[in-house]
Amino acid sequence: MEARIKSPASPDVVTAVQHLYKAIHAGGVDKHLLSLIHLRVSQINGCSPCIFATIQSAKQAGETEERLHNVVAWRETPFYTDEERAALALTEAATRLQDGAAGVTDEIWDAAAGHFSEEQLGAITLEIATTNFFNRINRTVREQAGKAW
């Protein structure tokens, strides 16, 4: 399968996204958790280039193979903290917004809010939304796995 276009974004869009990521990373959330969030959203959306790039960069940043390979089944594994589990539950609820889905319930939000400050919740929410943004672009243009941006 070939990508439909070479680059879906102009230099201005790339600059804007870089500023957005700078704000996300300034939000006080551990970089490993941000990678797990990005990976989980991308798994849900079936975005192979984001899955590939996230695993590559997370491994370079010191994340373990064990945690990366099991984030798809985080509820059934002992590899994640309560804080990470709350963030992953929020991630899934905010990503799965299809018709009839409950979305982010008060219970899910309150569990996350019990572990994270308002600034951190903002960063997590932006990471979830930005990943969904990229996943949709990549799926639309048929971006291929195997390269990291």
Summary of the structure (lengths in Angstrom):
residues: 149
radius of gyration: 15.2
end to end distance: 19.1
largest distance: 44.4
contacts: 426
relative contact order: 0.21
helix: 68%
strand: 0%
